[in-house]
Amino acid sequence: MAIDRRTTILATLGAAFGAITAQPQTAPVSGKRRNIVFILTDDHRYDAMSFMKARTYPVTLNMDALARDGVHCRNAFVTTALCSPSRASILTGKYAHQHKIVDNNTPIPPGTRYFSEDLKKAGYATGFFGKWHMGNTGDEPQPGFDRWVSFRGQGSYLPVPAGLNVDGKHVPQKGYITDELTDYALDWLNERSKDQPWFLYLSHKAVHSPFIPAERHEGKYANEKFDPPPTIAETGDMARNRPLWTQNQRNSWHGVDYPYHSDLSLAEYYQQYAETLLAVDESIGRVLAALKQRGELDSTLVVYMGDNGFQFGEHGLIDKRTAYEESMRVPLLARCPELFPGGGVMKEVVANIDILPTFFDVAGLQPPKDIPGRNFLPLLQGKSIPWRDGLLYEYYWERNFPQTPTMHALRGERYKYIHYYGIWDIDELYDLQEDPLESNNLIFSPRHQDTIKSMNKQLFDVLESTGAMYIPLYRDSGAQNNLRNPNGAKSAQFPPDLIKTPKPPQ
């Protein structure tokens, strides 16, 4: 039977981005079943670690140690920069358009399977501690976990009555949330038998806004200087060919001219963010110390990751959701000396969808065949294997935050192409090698038209091959944060390239 070129392209993309072909399989394979610690934080920027030297603060000694003794995945991303979709992608290995949890309000579809269920079925003891916040659920225990400590929604940094759900029973939250979650996690860890493999998922509330540092860290960075990012500029060389929606979002709930409909100071905001992150860093240190005391530090796979990034003025914006680097790029550190040496820096593009198949490998399981996520353990080990040359990013418009449109992006090693849906606006292309700050949109550049055409085709080939050629629609829920500040930036003007003189009538 003849195979046309289009079929060949889709088959190739299916191999690169993951085809949807079969049901999950959990048959054990050979090799030692490793214990796994997965520490997830909320809204942690990829560069907010002291070894990255982006700023003089925060100082993150334990994250630095993880990078020094393990591997720093410097090009780690999420496929949707929003809490629920990103967390669902971690637990399923799928894109948001596949697992269907596309925002923070969409219910979890019946039949959704988390990798914790497969680990438990394979004989692992499993414990979850912290923020679930996925699919608009409450705080009730979820499938696949023997031990469950969580809270409703975003939870509270400070103690509240009946603030925690412990194995289905509501109990008072007694201390600062980062510390108390770590206490619960370590109590469970220290009860583990050496004869049974275990998986510990520590999911911090921090550093989600509004930021509240632990009392011992309040004011630590009060005297530090905050230099706004260059792309905070409204016009000029740092804001060339911005889409209208980005310009208009500047004066919105997620913009620097009207942040959260307030007069919030970016400098104070980042100070509180950095101080709140310190308790997370201490939590990592406590976990590593407990593993060392148990004699399991070097044999356990420890992975630290953020669920999405955060903007502090880049492109005139705050928060996340966008396909800009500060939003979709995250910290990812991995340590297990018995599996791979420390001190490495991995350059390949990896993502939240890759966590599941990597954990399955170290657990001695075959990953599902219906997911786009891929096992990056060989990359951590320094091996050369075929790998993706572009990562799909997607975000679907939310009525609650109507200032950010539906978008799909293809993030390659050098170029990023961002395509918008349902708005009268322009797309974006950035040369990340020449312009890492994404300050110059090349969408009108004559020299880059072939690149734009090629990436547009590749983007839609990936969307088609992974079943994404639709836009999910759900009922309205939640309030709208859609106000503008009369003293802020004015509405954007159409770019000159779209202003054309009409031809005279014939």
C-alpha positions in Angstrom: 0.0 0.0 0.0 1.4 3.4 -1.0 2.0 5.9 1.9 1.6 9.6 1.0 3.9 12.3 2.2 1.3 13.7 4.7 0.9 10.3 6.4 4.7 10.0 6.7 4.9 13.5 8.3 2.1 12.7 10.8 3.8 9.3 11.7 7.1 11.1 12.2 5.5 13.7 14.4 3.6 11.0 16.3 6.9 9.4 17.2 8.4 12.8 18.2 5.5 14.2 20.1 3.6 11.0 21.2 0.9 9.1 19.4 -2.4 8.2 20.9 -2.6 4.5 20.1 -2.9 2.1 23.1 -4.0 1.7 26.6 -1.6 2.1 29.6 0.5 -0.9 30.5 2.2 -1.5 33.8 4.1 -4.7 33.2 7.3 -4.6 35.3 10.6 -4.6 33.5 14.1 -5.5 34.8 16.1 -3.3 37.1 15.9 -2.0 40.6 12.7 -0.2 41.6 13.8 3.1 43.0 12.2 5.2 45.7 11.0 8.5 44.3 10.6 11.9 45.9 8.8 14.5 43.7 8.7 18.0 45.1 6.4 20.4 43.2 6.1 24.2 43.8 3.6 26.7 42.5 4.6 29.6 40.2 8.4 29.2 40.8 10.3 31.0 38.0 13.1 29.0 36.3 15.7 31.6 37.3 14.6 32.3 40.9 17.4 30.1 42.3 20.7 31.6 43.5 22.9 29.5 41.3 21.2 31.0 38.2 22.5 34.4 39.3 19.5 36.3 37.8 19.3 38.4 40.9 21.2 38.6 44.2 18.1 37.1 46.0 16.6 34.7 46.9 19.5 32.6 48.2 18.5 29.0 47.8 21.3 26.9 49.2 19.4 23.5 49.0 18.3 24.0 45.5 21.9 25.0 44.6 23.0 21.7 46.3 20.5 19.7 44.3 21.9 21.2 41.1 25.5 20.7 42.2 24.9 17.0 43.2 22.4 16.2 40.5 21.4 17.5 37.1 20.0 20.9 36.2 17.5 20.7 33.3 18.0 24.2 32.0 15.4 24.0 29.3 12.4 22.6 31.3 8.9 23.8 30.4 5.3 23.2 31.1 2.9 22.6 28.2 0.2 24.9 29.8 1.3 27.6 32.3 -1.7 27.2 34.7 -2.1 25.2 37.9 -4.7 22.6 37.0 -3.7 21.8 33.4 0.0 21.6 34.3 -0.6 19.3 37.3 -2.9 17.1 35.3 -0.2 16.9 32.6 2.3 15.8 35.2 0.0 13.0 36.6 -1.1 11.8 33.1 1.8 12.5 30.8 -0.7 14.2 28.4 -1.3 17.6 26.9 -4.3 19.6 28.2 -6.3 19.0 25.1 -5.9 15.2 25.7 -6.6 15.0 29.5 -9.3 17.8 29.0 -8.5 19.7 32.3 -7.8 22.9 30.4 -8.4 25.4 33.2 -8.8 25.7 37.0 -12.6 25.2 36.9 -13.1 22.2 34.6 -14.0 19.0 36.4 -11.8 16.0 36.1 -13.2 13.8 33.4 -14.4 10.4 34.5 -11.8 7.7 33.9 -8.8 9.9 34.2 -5.9 7.8 35.4 -3.0 9.2 37.5 0.4 7.5 37.5 0.1 7.1 41.3 -2.4 4.4 40.6 0.1 2.4 38.5 2.8 2.8 41.1 0.5 1.6 43.8 -0.6 -1.3 41.7 3.0 -2.2 41.1 3.6 -2.5 44.9 4.7 1.1 45.8 3.7 2.8 49.0 2.4 6.2 47.9 1.9 9.4 49.8 0.6 12.8 48.7 1.2 16.0 50.8 0.0 19.4 49.8 -1.8 21.2 47.0 -3.9 19.2 44.6 -6.0 22.0 43.0 -6.8 20.1 39.9 -10.1 20.0 38.0 -12.0 22.1 40.5 -12.0 19.3 43.1 -12.2 19.7 46.8 -9.7 18.2 49.2 -10.9 14.6 49.3 -8.4 11.8 48.8 -7.6 11.0 45.2 -6.9 7.6 43.6 -3.5 6.0 43.9 -2.4 7.4 47.3 -2.1 5.4 50.6 -1.5 8.6 52.6 -3.3 11.8 51.8 -2.8 15.3 53.3 -4.3 18.2 51.3 -6.5 21.2 51.5 -9.2 22.9 49.5 -8.2 25.1 46.5 -5.2 27.3 47.1 -5.2 26.7 50.9 -3.8 29.1 53.4 -0.2 29.9 54.3 -1.3 30.5 57.9 -3.2 28.2 60.3 -7.0 27.9 59.8 -9.5 25.6 61.6 -10.2 22.4 59.7 -7.7 23.5 57.1 -6.3 20.1 56.2 -7.8 16.9 54.9 -5.8 14.0 56.4 -7.0 10.7 54.9 -10.5 12.0 54.5 -10.8 13.7 57.9 -10.6 17.4 58.4 -8.1 18.6 61.0 -6.8 22.0 62.0 -3.9 23.5 60.2 -1.5 24.2 63.1 1.5 25.9 61.5 3.0 27.6 58.5 1.8 25.5 55.5 5.2 24.8 53.9 6.6 23.6 57.3 3.6 21.6 58.2 3.3 19.8 54.9 7.0 18.9 55.2 6.3 17.6 58.8 3.6 15.3 57.5 5.7 14.1 54.6 8.7 13.2 56.8 6.6 11.5 59.4 5.2 9.2 56.6 8.7 8.8 55.1 10.2 7.7 58.4 7.6 5.0 58.8 8.5 3.4 55.4 9.8 -0.1 55.4 13.1 -0.7 53.6 11.4 -3.8 52.0 8.9 -1.8 50.0 9.5 0.9 47.4 7.8 4.2 48.0 6.7 7.3 46.2 6.5 10.6 48.1 4.7 13.6 46.3 5.3 16.8 48.2 3.2 19.5 46.5 3.7 22.9 48.1 1.3 25.8 48.1 4.2 28.1 47.9 5.0 30.3 46.0 1.5 31.1 44.9 0.2 34.7 45.4 -0.6 36.5 47.6 2.8 35.7 49.0 3.1 35.3 52.8 6.6 34.3 54.0 7.2 32.4 57.2 7.6 34.7 60.1 11.3 33.9 60.4 11.9 35.1 56.8 9.7 38.3 56.8 11.8 41.3 55.8 14.9 39.4 55.0 15.1 41.0 51.5 13.7 44.4 52.4 16.9 46.2 51.5 17.5 44.4 48.3 17.2 46.4 45.1 14.7 45.2 42.5 15.6 46.1 38.9 12.6 45.8 36.6 13.1 43.6 33.6 14.0 45.5 30.4 10.9 44.3 28.6 8.7 46.1 31.1 9.1 49.0 28.6 5.8 50.0 27.0 7.5 51.0 23.7 10.9 51.1 22.1 13.5 48.4 21.4 12.3 46.2 24.2 8.7 46.1 22.9 9.0 45.7 19.1 5.9 44.5 17.3 4.0 43.4 20.4 0.5 42.0 19.7 -2.4 44.3 20.6 -3.6 41.9 23.4 -0.2 42.1 25.1 -0.2 45.8 25.0 -3.8 46.0 26.3 -3.1 43.5 29.1 -0.6 45.9 30.5 -3.6 47.8 31.9 -5.5 44.8 33.4 -5.7 42.4 36.3 -2.5 40.7 34.9 -0.7 43.9 33.9 1.8 46.2 35.6 -0.4 49.3 35.3 -3.4 47.7 37.2 -2.0 44.5 38.9 -4.9 42.6 40.5 -6.9 45.8 40.2 -4.6 47.5 42.7 -1.5 49.8 43.1 0.8 46.8 43.9 4.5 47.5 43.9 6.5 45.1 41.8 9.6 45.5 44.1 7.7 44.6 47.2 5.9 41.9 45.4 9.1 40.2 44.3 10.6 40.7 47.8 7.6 38.8 49.3 7.9 36.1 46.6 11.6 35.6 47.4 11.0 35.5 51.1 8.2 33.0 50.7 10.4 30.7 48.6 12.9 30.4 51.5 10.7 28.0 53.4 10.5 25.8 50.3 14.3 25.7 50.1 14.5 24.7 53.8 11.9 22.0 53.1 14.1 20.5 50.4 17.0 20.5 52.9 14.9 18.7 55.5 13.9 16.0 52.9 17.5 15.4 51.8 18.6 15.2 55.4 15.9 12.6 56.2 17.0 10.5 53.2 20.6 10.7 54.3 19.6 9.6 57.8 17.7 6.6 56.4 20.7 5.7 54.2 18.7 6.2 51.0 19.9 9.6 49.8 22.0 8.3 46.9 19.7 5.6 45.8 16.5 7.7 45.7 15.5 9.7 42.7 14.7 13.2 44.0 13.1 15.6 41.5 12.2 19.2 42.1 10.0 21.2 39.7 7.7 24.2 39.4 4.2 23.8 38.0 4.6 27.0 35.9 6.7 30.1 35.8 5.8 33.7 36.7 6.2 37.1 35.2 7.4 40.1 37.2 6.9 42.9 34.7 8.2 41.1 31.6 6.3 42.4 28.5 4.5 44.6 30.9 2.8 41.6 32.6 2.5 39.8 35.8 1.4 36.2 36.6 1.6 33.4 34.0 -0.7 31.8 31.3 1.3 33.3 28.4 3.8 31.4 26.1 6.6 33.8 27.0 9.7 32.2 28.6 9.1 33.6 32.1 5.6 32.0 32.1 6.2 28.5 30.6 9.8 27.9 31.7 10.3 26.2 35.1 13.0 25.0 37.4 13.7 21.2 37.1 16.4 19.5 39.2 17.1 15.8 39.5 19.4 13.9 41.9 20.2 10.2 42.1 24.0 9.4 42.2 23.4 5.7 41.7 21.7 6.5 38.3 23.6 9.5 37.0 26.5 11.7 38.1 26.1 15.1 39.6 27.1 18.5 38.3 25.5 18.1 34.9 23.5 20.6 32.9 21.0 19.1 30.4 20.2 21.3 27.4 17.4 19.2 25.8 13.8 20.6 26.0 11.9 18.6 28.6 8.5 19.2 30.1 5.9 18.3 32.7 4.5 15.6 30.4 7.9 13.8 30.6 7.7 13.2 34.4 5.4 10.2 34.2 7.4 8.1 31.7 10.7 8.9 33.6 9.2 7.9 36.9 7.9 4.7 35.3 11.4 3.8 34.1 13.0 4.1 37.5 10.0 2.2 39.0 10.5 -0.7 36.6 7.3 -0.1 34.7 6.5 0.3 31.0 5.0 3.7 30.3 1.6 4.0 28.6 1.8 4.1 24.8 -1.0 6.7 24.4 0.9 9.7 25.8 3.2 12.3 24.3 5.5 12.4 27.3 8.9 10.8 27.0 11.4 9.2 29.4 14.3 11.6 29.9 16.3 9.4 32.2 18.8 8.6 29.4 19.4 12.3 28.9 20.1 12.7 32.7 22.6 9.9 32.2 24.3 11.9 29.5 23.3 9.5 26.7 22.6 10.6 23.2 19.1 9.6 22.1 16.6 10.8 19.5 14.7 13.7 21.1 12.1 16.3 20.3 13.1 19.4 18.3 10.0 21.3 19.4 7.6 21.4 22.3 3.9 22.2 22.0 2.4 24.8 24.4 -1.3 25.5 24.7 -3.5 27.8 26.7 -7.3 28.2 26.3 -9.1 31.4 27.0 -10.8 31.8 30.4 -13.8 33.9 31.0 -12.4 34.8 34.4 -9.4 36.4 32.8 -10.5 37.4 29.4 -7.4 39.5 28.7 -5.4 36.5 27.6 -6.4 34.8 24.4 -6.4 31.1 23.3 -2.9 30.4 22.0 -0.7 27.5 20.7 3.0 27.8 20.5 5.9 25.7 19.2 9.1 26.2 21.3 12.1 25.0 19.5 15.8 25.2 20.5 16.3 28.4 18.6 12.9 29.8 17.5 9.5 30.1 19.2 6.4 30.6 17.1 3.2 31.7 18.9 -0.2 31.4 17.2 -3.4 33.1 18.5 -6.9 32.0 18.0 -10.2 33.9 18.0 -8.8 37.5 18.1 -8.0 40.2 15.5 -4.3 40.4 16.1 -0.8 39.3 15.0 1.2 36.1 15.8 4.7 36.1 17.2 8.1 34.7 16.2 11.2 35.0 18.4 14.9 34.1 17.8 15.7 32.8 21.2 19.4 32.7 20.4 19.7 36.3 19.3 16.8 37.6 21.5 16.4 35.6 24.7 14.3 38.3 26.2 11.7 38.0 23.4 11.9 41.8 22.8 11.6 41.8 19.0 8.7 40.0 17.3 9.9 38.9 13.9 6.5 38.1 12.5 6.8 40.8 9.8 10.5 40.1 9.0 11.0 39.2 5.3 14.0 37.2 6.2 12.0 34.9 8.6 8.9 34.2 6.5 10.1 30.7 5.5 10.7 29.9 9.2 7.2 31.2 10.1 5.6 29.2 7.4 7.5 26.0 8.4 6.8 26.4 12.1 3.1 27.1 11.4 2.9 23.9 9.4 4.7 21.9 12.1 2.5 23.4 14.8 -0.7 22.3 13.1 0.8 18.9 12.2 1.5 18.3 15.9 -2.0 19.5 16.9 -3.5 17.2 14.4 -1.4 14.2 15.2 -2.2 14.5 19.0 -6.0 15.1 18.6 -6.0 18.8 19.3 -8.0 20.2 16.3 -10.8 21.5 18.5 -11.4 24.2 21.1 -12.9 23.0 24.4 -16.0 24.9 25.6 -17.3 24.9 29.1 -20.0 26.7 31.0 -19.2 30.1 32.6 -18.0 29.8 36.2 -16.3 32.3 38.6 -16.1 36.1 38.4 -14.6 38.2 35.6 -11.4 40.2 36.4 -11.8 42.5 33.4 -11.4 46.1 34.6 -9.0 48.8 33.3 -7.3 51.7 35.1 -8.2 55.0 33.6 -4.7 56.3 34.5 -2.9 53.4 33.0 -1.8 52.5 29.4 -4.3 53.4 26.7 -5.7 51.0 24.2 -3.2 49.6 21.7 -3.1 50.8 18.1 -3.1 48.5 15.1 0.5 47.8 13.8 1.5 49.8 10.7 2.0 46.5 8.8 -1.8 46.0 9.0 -2.7 49.5 7.9 -3.0 49.5 4.1 -4.3 52.2 1.8 -7.3 50.9 -0.1 -7.0 50.5 -3.8 -9.0 52.9 -6.0 -12.2 51.4 -7.5 -11.8 50.0 -11.0 
